[in-house]
Amino acid sequence: MKGDSARFESGPADGLTVGRAAALVGVSVRTLHHWDAIGLVRPGSRTGAGYRVYSHEDVARIHKVLVYRELGLDLTRIGQILDDPETAERDQLRRQRVELRARIERLERMVGAVERMLAASETGIRLSPEQQVEIFGNDWRPEWEDDARQRWGETAQWAQYSRRAAALTPTDWERVAAETADFEADLAAAKRSGIAPGSAEANALAERHRALMSTYFDCTRSMQVCMGRMFVEDPGFAAHYDGLASGLARWLGEVLAANAAANGVDPETATWE
């Protein structure tokens, strides 16, 4: 075989051996042998040793075969087009051009659909920025979700959030927004009234918080402890909660930690799991 390959690499100056022709047009030697056997592309000459030699005209015919194959025609039909003098090749190409343009339009529509699906899975919230502000309030900033993606986009919880959020309708989001507003109002009221972290009332609020978070991803109590730390350390979260009631961010962190401890989670060693 090695000797045959070496001979294929060389050929007469006015033609190409099968190996060189195959490499030039991007098909296999076996393919050219098959096309020769069925009479689709027969090399114009052979060497004295009997090896196929493809002329420039033969290579041009190969290119035509490849074009028609790309258009979806089978080899039998391609042979008829190339060999029938009554067939107007230009007319055939014009018809194929019309079909190709229709196929391109279909593919572009499919690409658009896939892009919309990707946007939904990546963005999560299938609401326009205007709808987001209308539902979540004037303080809502649509870019906050981009910030969250930068922070947690590689986590399993973000993948869950993307799937679940994309499935929520505007009505669902209105319900979630209302539940969140009610919960935060109850948090602020509990803080002002002196409810102590670890009490039954505070633990019930911690469980409401976990249920709200589980709308988006499976939220564990260990995760809640980590979130409580973030509410204190992140200026954006701290400003949000402290704007509802003075010291609410730190109090909420303590509430979440106390409830986790009551359920067997050590707040000192809690991790995002």
TIPAFI-120046 format. One line per 2 residues: for each residue x, y, z of N, C-alpha, C. Coordinates in nm, 3 decimals. Atoms other than C-alpha are relative to their C-alpha. Example, Ala and Ser with C-alpha at 12.3 -4.5 7.8 and 13.67 -1.06 7.14 Angstrom:
<lummis>
0.089,-0.119,0.000,1.230,-0.450,0.780,0.090,0.120,0.000  -0.082,-0.119,-0.006,1.367,-0.106,0.714,-0.077,0.109,0.073
</lummis>
This chain:
<lummis>
0.083,-0.120,0.000,0.000,0.000,0.000,0.085,0.124,0.000  -0.087,-0.115,-0.004,0.283,0.238,0.080,0.057,0.029,-0.136
-0.052,-0.020,0.134,0.428,0.182,-0.267,-0.105,0.060,-0.091  0.108,-0.056,0.081,0.087,0.254,-0.425,-0.018,0.148,0.029
0.017,-0.139,-0.036,0.056,0.579,-0.229,0.109,0.085,-0.059  -0.111,-0.076,0.057,0.397,0.686,-0.345,-0.021,0.023,-0.148
0.022,-0.018,0.144,0.301,0.627,-0.709,-0.113,0.100,-0.024  0.109,-0.096,0.015,-0.023,0.823,-0.658,0.048,0.142,0.016
-0.050,-0.134,-0.022,0.184,1.118,-0.548,0.066,0.057,-0.124  -0.066,-0.050,0.121,0.346,1.143,-0.888,-0.087,-0.032,-0.120
0.080,0.023,0.118,0.193,1.167,-1.232,0.049,0.084,-0.115  -0.042,-0.075,0.117,0.224,1.312,-1.580,-0.027,0.148,0.018
0.011,-0.145,-0.017,0.260,1.689,-1.614,-0.134,0.053,-0.044  0.126,-0.054,0.052,-0.068,1.729,-1.805,-0.122,-0.058,0.069
0.114,0.056,-0.072,-0.291,1.551,-1.549,0.034,-0.031,0.144  -0.016,0.031,-0.141,-0.341,1.443,-1.191,-0.028,-0.147,0.023
0.029,0.136,-0.041,-0.316,1.099,-1.043,-0.122,0.002,0.091  0.120,0.007,-0.080,-0.615,0.978,-0.844,0.024,0.057,0.140
-0.029,-0.051,-0.133,-0.443,1.062,-0.517,0.001,0.152,0.003  -0.006,-0.146,0.005,-0.370,1.419,-0.616,-0.137,0.061,-0.031
0.133,-0.051,0.032,-0.715,1.470,-0.768,-0.090,-0.006,0.123  0.082,0.014,-0.120,-0.881,1.340,-0.451,0.035,0.107,0.102
-0.043,-0.101,-0.096,-0.671,1.570,-0.233,-0.043,0.140,-0.045  0.033,-0.132,0.053,-0.744,1.867,-0.460,-0.147,0.035,0.024
0.144,-0.029,-0.009,-1.125,1.836,-0.448,-0.059,-0.035,0.136  0.047,0.029,-0.135,-1.152,1.705,-0.091,-0.088,-0.122,0.014
0.072,0.126,-0.014,-1.289,1.355,-0.146,0.102,-0.111,0.016  -0.092,0.111,-0.017,-1.143,1.013,-0.086,0.031,-0.066,-0.135
-0.035,0.078,0.120,-0.964,0.801,-0.344,-0.107,-0.104,-0.028  0.104,0.101,0.017,-1.229,0.535,-0.285,-0.122,0.061,-0.071
0.114,-0.066,0.064,-1.499,0.789,-0.384,0.025,0.016,-0.150  -0.030,-0.016,0.142,-1.325,0.865,-0.715,-0.002,-0.134,-0.071
0.007,0.134,0.061,-1.286,0.493,-0.782,-0.145,-0.039,-0.024  0.142,0.035,0.014,-1.660,0.449,-0.721,-0.064,0.078,-0.114
0.058,-0.082,0.106,-1.753,0.739,-0.947,0.048,-0.046,-0.137  -0.053,0.055,0.125,-1.530,0.590,-1.216,-0.076,-0.128,-0.036
0.065,0.128,0.025,-1.693,0.248,-1.176,-0.143,0.016,-0.049  0.140,-0.019,0.041,-2.048,0.387,-1.218,-0.012,0.094,-0.120
0.001,-0.084,0.119,-1.947,0.611,-1.507,-0.033,0.146,0.025  0.033,-0.139,-0.031,-2.008,0.939,-1.325,0.115,0.094,-0.034
-0.120,-0.077,0.034,-1.653,1.073,-1.352,0.109,-0.099,-0.036  -0.104,0.091,0.046,-1.415,0.870,-1.562,0.122,0.080,-0.043
-0.120,-0.074,0.039,-1.056,0.991,-1.590,0.025,-0.014,-0.150  -0.016,-0.002,0.145,-0.966,1.089,-1.945,0.111,-0.089,-0.051
-0.111,0.084,0.049,-0.649,0.881,-1.960,0.059,-0.079,0.116  -0.072,0.078,-0.100,-0.423,0.639,-1.780,0.149,0.001,-0.034
-0.143,0.008,0.024,-0.051,0.608,-1.736,0.033,-0.133,-0.067  -0.042,0.126,0.061,0.149,0.335,-1.903,-0.016,-0.116,0.094
0.016,0.106,-0.099,0.124,0.141,-1.580,-0.147,-0.025,0.034  0.143,0.023,-0.020,-0.255,0.170,-1.588,-0.065,0.085,0.108
0.058,-0.085,-0.104,-0.307,0.437,-1.322,-0.085,0.111,-0.061  0.090,-0.104,0.047,-0.591,0.685,-1.361,0.071,0.135,-0.003
-0.052,-0.135,0.009,-0.500,1.036,-1.476,-0.117,0.093,-0.031  0.113,-0.092,0.013,-0.749,1.322,-1.434,0.046,0.130,-0.065
-0.031,-0.124,0.070,-0.738,1.612,-1.677,-0.069,0.117,0.070  0.068,-0.116,-0.055,-0.849,1.967,-1.600,-0.151,-0.011,-0.022
0.143,0.018,0.026,-1.184,1.885,-1.762,-0.061,-0.101,0.096  0.049,0.100,-0.095,-1.220,1.578,-1.540,-0.020,0.062,0.139
0.010,-0.063,-0.132,-1.152,1.784,-1.229,-0.118,0.097,0.003  0.116,-0.091,0.007,-1.408,2.045,-1.343,-0.130,-0.078,0.015
0.121,0.083,-0.012,-1.665,1.765,-1.376,-0.018,-0.046,0.145  0.009,0.039,-0.140,-1.582,1.646,-1.024,-0.060,0.114,0.083
0.053,-0.114,-0.074,-1.650,1.996,-0.894,-0.151,0.016,-0.024  0.143,-0.009,0.028,-1.988,1.997,-1.068,-0.077,-0.106,0.078
0.064,0.107,-0.077,-2.073,1.664,-0.908,-0.014,0.043,0.147  0.004,-0.041,-0.140,-1.985,1.806,-0.566,-0.105,0.109,0.023
0.100,-0.105,-0.013,-2.202,2.113,-0.625,-0.140,-0.060,0.001  0.132,0.061,0.006,-2.502,1.902,-0.725,-0.028,-0.088,0.122
0.020,0.079,-0.122,-2.448,1.669,-0.431,-0.038,0.090,0.116  0.032,-0.094,-0.107,-2.453,1.970,-0.199,-0.143,0.049,-0.012
0.138,-0.042,0.023,-2.786,2.063,-0.357,-0.100,-0.109,0.033  0.088,0.107,-0.042,-2.923,1.727,-0.252,-0.038,-0.100,-0.108
0.032,0.094,0.108,-2.932,1.543,-0.587,0.078,-0.130,0.020  -0.072,0.127,-0.008,-2.845,1.175,-0.600,0.091,-0.016,-0.121
-0.102,0.016,0.104,-2.562,1.045,-0.818,-0.061,-0.033,-0.136  0.063,0.035,0.128,-2.794,0.900,-1.081,-0.052,0.124,-0.070
0.054,-0.123,0.059,-2.969,1.233,-1.134,0.113,0.093,-0.045  -0.115,-0.084,0.038,-2.634,1.415,-1.139,0.057,-0.047,-0.133
-0.052,0.054,0.126,-2.510,1.183,-1.412,-0.089,0.035,-0.118  0.092,-0.035,0.108,-2.823,1.248,-1.618,0.016,0.147,-0.041
-0.014,-0.143,0.030,-2.779,1.624,-1.591,0.128,0.026,-0.076  -0.129,-0.027,0.062,-2.413,1.614,-1.686,0.015,-0.062,-0.138
-0.021,0.074,0.125,-2.447,1.368,-1.974,-0.107,0.020,-0.104  0.109,-0.016,0.096,-2.779,1.459,-2.135,0.014,0.134,-0.072
-0.017,-0.127,0.073,-2.721,1.718,-2.409,-0.128,0.081,-0.006  0.127,-0.072,0.003,-3.091,1.806,-2.395,-0.027,0.074,0.132
0.020,-0.064,-0.130,-3.062,1.911,-2.030,0.071,0.135,0.001  -0.058,-0.135,-0.010,-3.007,2.285,-1.991,0.055,0.015,0.141
-0.062,-0.002,-0.131,-2.758,2.292,-1.708,-0.025,0.132,0.073  0.024,-0.129,-0.064,-2.807,2.664,-1.642,-0.141,0.009,0.057
0.136,0.002,-0.051,-3.183,2.615,-1.608,-0.009,-0.083,0.128  -0.001,0.087,-0.117,-3.119,2.332,-1.366,0.060,0.074,0.121
-0.064,-0.075,-0.108,-2.887,2.552,-1.160,-0.091,0.111,0.052  0.093,-0.105,-0.045,-3.145,2.832,-1.153,-0.108,-0.059,0.089
0.102,0.063,-0.083,-3.408,2.593,-1.018,0.058,-0.037,0.136  -0.063,0.036,-0.126,-3.165,2.468,-0.757,0.027,0.124,0.085
-0.023,-0.123,-0.075,-3.085,2.828,-0.663,-0.126,0.042,0.074  0.126,-0.034,-0.065,-3.453,2.891,-0.590,-0.022,-0.090,0.122
0.017,0.093,-0.112,-3.466,2.578,-0.372,0.097,0.031,0.113  -0.100,-0.033,-0.101,-3.147,2.679,-0.196,-0.042,0.122,0.081
0.041,-0.119,-0.071,-3.281,3.022,-0.113,-0.115,-0.030,0.097  0.109,0.040,-0.089,-3.598,2.865,0.030,0.055,-0.076,0.120
-0.061,0.075,-0.110,-3.382,2.628,0.235,0.072,0.094,0.096  -0.070,-0.097,-0.084,-3.170,2.919,0.360,-0.099,0.076,0.088
0.101,-0.071,-0.079,-3.484,3.104,0.470,-0.052,-0.087,0.115  0.046,0.090,-0.106,-3.602,2.796,0.660,0.105,-0.012,0.109
-0.108,0.013,-0.097,-3.263,2.758,0.824,0.016,0.126,0.084  -0.010,-0.125,-0.075,-3.254,3.126,0.919,-0.111,0.009,0.104
0.108,0.000,-0.098,-3.594,3.087,1.085,0.033,-0.095,0.116  -0.039,0.094,-0.104,-3.461,2.784,1.272,0.106,0.060,0.090
-0.104,-0.065,-0.079,-3.153,2.978,1.380,-0.061,0.102,0.094  0.067,-0.098,-0.085,-3.377,3.256,1.508,-0.071,-0.066,0.117
0.069,0.070,-0.108,-3.583,3.006,1.706,0.098,-0.052,0.105  -0.102,0.050,-0.093,-3.270,2.848,1.856,0.058,0.114,0.083
-0.054,-0.115,-0.074,-3.133,3.192,1.949,-0.097,0.047,0.106  0.098,-0.041,-0.101,-3.459,3.278,2.124,-0.004,-0.100,0.116
-0.003,0.101,-0.106,-3.445,2.948,2.313,0.123,0.017,0.087  -0.122,-0.022,-0.076,-3.084,3.017,2.412,-0.015,0.122,0.090
0.018,-0.121,-0.079,-3.176,3.366,2.526,-0.088,-0.028,0.121  0.089,0.033,-0.112,-3.457,3.224,2.738,0.074,-0.080,0.106
-0.070,0.085,-0.097,-3.232,2.960,2.897,0.110,0.077,0.070  -0.107,-0.076,-0.061,-2.951,3.209,2.959,-0.054,0.113,0.086
0.053,-0.114,-0.074,-3.163,3.502,3.072,-0.086,-0.047,0.116  0.087,0.049,-0.106,-3.406,3.298,3.274,-0.135,0.069,-0.004
0.127,-0.072,-0.004,-3.671,3.569,3.305,-0.046,0.031,-0.141  0.052,-0.024,0.134,-3.881,3.569,2.989,-0.095,0.120,0.003
0.076,-0.124,-0.004,-4.000,3.925,3.041,0.084,0.110,-0.061  -0.072,-0.115,0.052,-3.908,4.245,2.863,0.046,0.085,0.118
-0.041,-0.089,-0.109,-3.720,4.505,3.071,-0.116,0.082,0.055  0.115,-0.078,-0.044,-4.041,4.709,3.080,-0.091,-0.083,0.090
0.085,0.088,-0.081,-4.240,4.412,3.212,0.064,-0.026,0.137  -0.069,0.025,-0.125,-3.973,4.344,3.475,-0.020,0.115,0.097
0.018,-0.117,-0.087,-3.994,4.699,3.610,-0.144,0.010,0.046  0.141,-0.009,-0.035,-4.375,4.689,3.599,-0.036,-0.099,0.110
0.036,0.105,-0.096,-4.392,4.363,3.796,0.079,0.013,0.130  -0.086,0.001,-0.118,-4.095,4.401,4.032,0.015,0.137,0.066
-0.004,-0.133,-0.061,-4.129,4.776,4.094,0.104,0.090,-0.064  -0.088,-0.099,0.061,-3.949,5.093,3.997,0.144,-0.012,0.044
-0.138,0.017,-0.047,-3.644,5.000,4.204,0.072,-0.115,-0.071  -0.060,0.115,0.067,-3.588,4.690,3.990,0.090,0.045,-0.114
-0.092,-0.027,0.109,-3.293,4.697,3.754,0.023,-0.129,-0.078  -0.017,0.122,0.079,-3.297,4.439,3.468,0.145,-0.049,-0.007
-0.140,0.041,0.008,-2.915,4.441,3.464,0.045,-0.078,0.123  -0.038,0.077,-0.118,-2.914,4.286,3.812,0.015,-0.148,-0.033
-0.011,0.142,0.035,-2.971,3.947,3.652,0.132,-0.029,-0.070  -0.131,0.017,0.062,-2.659,3.994,3.438,0.109,-0.007,0.106
-0.097,0.003,-0.110,-2.466,4.069,3.756,-0.004,-0.135,0.071  0.014,0.130,-0.067,-2.605,3.752,3.915,0.061,-0.111,-0.084
-0.057,0.101,0.088,-2.506,3.549,3.610,0.153,0.000,0.008  -0.145,-0.010,-0.012,-2.150,3.678,3.636,0.049,-0.066,0.128
-0.043,0.053,-0.130,-2.138,3.571,4.001,-0.025,-0.149,0.013  0.039,0.140,-0.025,-2.319,3.236,3.993,-0.024,-0.081,-0.127
0.036,0.065,0.125,-2.347,3.145,3.625,0.055,-0.139,-0.021  -0.059,0.132,0.018,-2.125,2.837,3.656,-0.053,-0.103,0.099
0.049,0.092,-0.104,-2.319,2.682,3.945,-0.119,-0.080,-0.048  0.116,0.083,0.033,-2.577,2.406,3.931,-0.130,0.073,0.034
0.121,-0.073,-0.040,-2.822,2.638,4.108,-0.040,0.101,-0.107  0.035,-0.093,0.107,-2.798,2.894,3.827,-0.065,-0.074,-0.117
0.062,0.081,0.106,-2.877,2.620,3.575,-0.145,-0.031,0.035  0.138,0.025,-0.043,-3.184,2.531,3.780,-0.083,0.127,-0.013
0.072,-0.127,0.008,-3.283,2.896,3.803,-0.037,0.032,-0.145  0.026,-0.032,0.140,-3.252,2.941,3.426,-0.117,-0.081,-0.054
0.108,0.086,0.049,-3.479,2.644,3.355,-0.134,0.040,0.063  0.126,-0.028,-0.068,-3.739,2.731,3.617,-0.052,0.140,-0.033
0.044,-0.137,0.029,-3.746,3.106,3.551,-0.054,0.011,-0.141  0.046,-0.006,0.138,-3.783,3.050,3.178,-0.140,-0.058,-0.017
0.132,0.064,0.009,-4.095,2.842,3.246,-0.111,0.084,0.062  0.101,-0.082,-0.067,-4.270,3.116,3.447,-0.062,0.100,-0.096
0.073,-0.096,0.081,-4.535,3.326,3.278,-0.003,0.135,0.071  0.015,-0.128,-0.069,-4.590,3.698,3.347,-0.091,-0.007,0.122
0.089,0.016,-0.115,-4.877,3.596,3.576,0.072,-0.067,0.116  -0.079,0.066,-0.104,-4.644,3.361,3.765,0.093,0.100,0.068
-0.094,-0.098,-0.056,-4.392,3.643,3.807,-0.074,0.101,0.087  0.078,-0.091,-0.084,-4.664,3.873,3.940,-0.027,-0.063,0.136
0.025,0.070,-0.127,-4.748,3.610,4.202,0.126,-0.004,0.085  -0.127,0.008,-0.074,-4.380,3.563,4.297,0.037,0.137,0.058
-0.033,-0.135,-0.046,-4.328,3.940,4.320,-0.087,0.039,0.119  0.091,-0.033,-0.111,-4.634,3.977,4.544,0.039,-0.077,0.126
-0.041,0.080,-0.115,-4.520,3.691,4.770,0.128,0.055,0.062  -0.126,-0.056,-0.049,-4.173,3.845,4.795,-0.024,0.131,0.075
0.031,-0.127,-0.066,-4.314,4.188,4.881,-0.065,-0.024,0.136  0.066,0.032,-0.127,-4.540,4.038,5.150,0.101,-0.054,0.101
-0.100,0.058,-0.089,-4.249,3.839,5.293,0.092,0.109,0.056  -0.092,-0.105,-0.046,-4.018,4.142,5.309,-0.070,0.096,0.095
0.076,-0.085,-0.093,-4.292,4.349,5.474,-0.010,-0.068,0.137  0.008,0.074,-0.126,-4.333,4.076,5.738,0.136,-0.005,0.069
-0.134,-0.003,-0.057,-3.954,4.063,5.785,0.023,0.132,0.074  -0.022,-0.131,-0.059,-3.938,4.437,5.849,-0.084,0.019,0.127
0.087,-0.013,-0.117,-4.234,4.422,6.088,0.053,-0.082,0.116  -0.054,0.085,-0.107,-4.077,4.133,6.283,0.124,0.062,0.062
-0.120,-0.065,-0.052,-3.747,4.320,6.315,-0.037,0.118,0.090  0.039,-0.117,-0.078,-3.917,4.635,6.440,-0.066,-0.040,0.134
0.071,0.043,-0.122,-4.125,4.439,6.693,0.089,-0.078,0.096  -0.094,0.064,-0.091,-3.815,4.276,6.842,-0.004,-0.152,-0.001
-0.001,0.147,0.010,-3.868,3.916,6.725,0.145,-0.048,0.002  -0.138,0.046,-0.017,-3.555,3.727,6.832,0.034,-0.113,-0.096
-0.045,0.114,0.080,-3.355,3.503,6.595,-0.004,-0.128,0.084  0.012,0.126,-0.072,-3.417,3.140,6.693,-0.136,-0.025,0.059
0.137,0.018,-0.051,-3.773,3.202,6.808,-0.085,-0.070,-0.104  0.089,0.069,0.093,-4.064,3.015,6.653,-0.043,0.091,-0.113
0.041,-0.094,0.105,-4.175,3.328,6.468,0.113,0.023,-0.100  -0.114,-0.025,0.089,-3.826,3.391,6.330,0.029,-0.124,-0.086
-0.025,0.122,0.076,-3.781,3.027,6.228,-0.104,-0.018,-0.112  0.104,0.009,0.103,-4.113,3.040,6.041,0.034,0.094,-0.116
-0.042,-0.093,0.106,-3.984,3.344,5.849,0.116,-0.059,-0.081  -0.113,0.063,0.070,-3.663,3.155,5.767,-0.049,-0.107,-0.098
0.053,0.103,0.089,-3.867,2.870,5.623,-0.077,0.061,-0.116  0.065,-0.071,0.113,-4.074,3.115,5.417,0.105,0.047,-0.100
-0.108,-0.045,0.088,-3.750,3.255,5.283,0.052,-0.117,-0.084  -0.051,0.117,0.073,-3.631,2.905,5.187,-0.099,-0.043,-0.107
0.102,0.037,0.099,-3.961,2.832,5.012,0.001,0.097,-0.118  -0.008,-0.096,0.110,-3.934,3.155,4.812,0.122,-0.027,-0.089
-0.121,0.027,0.077,-3.577,3.076,4.709,-0.014,-0.128,-0.081  0.018,0.127,0.070,-3.684,2.725,4.611,-0.089,0.013,-0.123
0.067,-0.028,0.127,-3.900,2.882,4.342,0.100,-0.006,-0.114  -0.103,-0.014,0.103,-3.572,2.929,4.156,0.098,-0.118,-0.002
-0.093,0.112,-0.008,-3.345,2.649,4.281,-0.022,-0.071,0.134  0.016,0.077,-0.123,-3.335,2.377,4.547,0.089,0.061,0.108
-0.073,-0.078,-0.100,-3.234,2.591,4.846,0.010,-0.078,0.131  -0.021,0.069,-0.127,-3.081,2.415,5.147,0.020,0.103,0.112
-0.023,-0.091,-0.113,-3.045,2.565,5.496,0.146,0.043,0.005  -0.141,-0.039,0.006,-2.669,2.560,5.451,0.018,0.115,-0.100
-0.006,-0.110,0.097,-2.716,2.776,5.140,-0.056,0.128,0.062  0.058,-0.119,-0.062,-2.936,3.009,5.345,0.100,0.071,0.090
-0.101,-0.061,-0.085,-2.655,3.065,5.593,0.098,0.082,-0.084  -0.091,-0.072,0.090,-2.425,3.161,5.304,-0.066,0.126,-0.055
0.073,-0.116,0.049,-2.693,3.393,5.169,-0.009,0.107,0.108  0.007,-0.094,-0.110,-2.730,3.551,5.513,0.130,0.079,0.015
-0.129,-0.071,-0.003,-2.358,3.634,5.514,0.007,0.102,-0.113  -0.005,-0.090,0.114,-2.393,3.785,5.169,-0.087,0.123,0.021
0.089,-0.113,-0.023,-2.685,4.003,5.277,0.070,0.108,0.083  -0.073,-0.096,-0.085,-2.451,4.165,5.531,0.120,0.058,-0.075
-0.127,-0.041,0.058,-2.131,4.177,5.326,-0.014,0.072,-0.134  0.017,-0.062,0.131,-2.267,4.279,4.985,-0.072,0.135,0.017
0.063,-0.133,-0.021,-2.341,4.655,4.977,-0.138,0.011,-0.062  0.129,-0.009,0.065,-2.630,4.612,4.734,-0.109,-0.067,0.082
0.099,0.070,-0.081,-2.813,4.352,4.943,-0.020,0.071,0.134  0.011,-0.067,-0.130,-2.735,4.532,5.269,-0.085,0.126,-0.012
0.078,-0.122,0.018,-2.876,4.857,5.132,-0.147,-0.031,-0.023  0.140,0.037,0.027,-3.190,4.682,5.008,-0.072,-0.033,0.131
0.071,0.043,-0.121,-3.276,4.514,5.339,0.000,0.109,0.107  -0.004,-0.106,-0.100,-3.163,4.800,5.563,-0.090,0.117,-0.039
0.096,-0.101,0.042,-3.381,5.027,5.353,-0.141,-0.034,0.041  0.132,0.043,-0.046,-3.681,4.823,5.467,-0.015,0.021,0.150
0.000,-0.021,-0.146,-3.587,4.840,5.836,0.146,0.009,0.043  -0.137,-0.020,-0.044,-3.273,4.955,6.012,0.058,-0.130,0.058
-0.066,0.120,-0.051,-3.033,4.664,6.068,-0.062,-0.130,-0.047  0.071,0.121,0.042,-3.258,4.419,5.881,0.093,-0.101,-0.065
-0.089,0.094,0.069,-2.975,4.268,5.672,0.070,-0.091,0.101  -0.071,0.081,-0.100,-2.775,4.155,5.977,-0.099,-0.087,0.078
0.100,0.078,-0.074,-3.090,4.046,6.164,-0.046,-0.120,-0.082  0.044,0.111,0.085,-3.204,3.834,5.866,0.109,-0.107,-0.006
-0.108,0.098,-0.001,-2.861,3.670,5.850,0.000,-0.083,0.128  0.003,0.071,-0.128,-2.890,3.583,6.219,-0.121,-0.094,0.007
0.120,0.084,0.002,-3.242,3.448,6.168,0.025,-0.129,-0.080  -0.028,0.116,0.085,-3.129,3.219,5.885,0.099,-0.094,0.067
-0.101,0.083,-0.066,-2.827,3.099,6.084,-0.061,-0.075,0.118  0.060,0.065,-0.117,-3.033,3.025,6.397,-0.093,-0.113,-0.043
0.090,0.106,0.048,-3.293,2.827,6.200,0.080,-0.118,-0.054  -0.085,0.108,0.051,-3.017,2.630,6.026,0.056,-0.082,0.116
-0.056,0.071,-0.115,-2.860,2.547,6.363,-0.105,-0.088,0.066  0.108,0.079,-0.060,-3.196,2.428,6.495,-0.031,-0.124,-0.081
0.024,0.115,0.088,-3.206,2.188,6.200,0.128,-0.077,-0.032  -0.121,0.083,0.010,-2.858,2.041,6.248,0.110,0.052,-0.089
-0.105,-0.059,0.084,-2.650,2.279,6.031,0.084,0.094,0.084  -0.089,-0.088,-0.077,-2.345,2.441,6.192,0.024,0.127,-0.083
-0.018,-0.122,0.077,-2.353,2.806,6.076,0.146,0.038,-0.022  -0.141,-0.037,0.011,-1.979,2.840,6.133,0.069,-0.072,-0.116
-0.065,0.081,0.105,-1.894,2.571,5.878,-0.090,-0.018,-0.123  0.096,0.017,0.110,-2.193,2.606,5.642,0.064,0.041,-0.133
-0.051,-0.028,0.135,-2.107,2.596,5.272,-0.116,0.001,-0.098  0.103,-0.009,0.105,-2.297,2.645,4.946,-0.029,-0.140,-0.054
0.035,0.138,0.043,-2.444,2.297,4.919,-0.136,-0.038,0.055
</lummis>
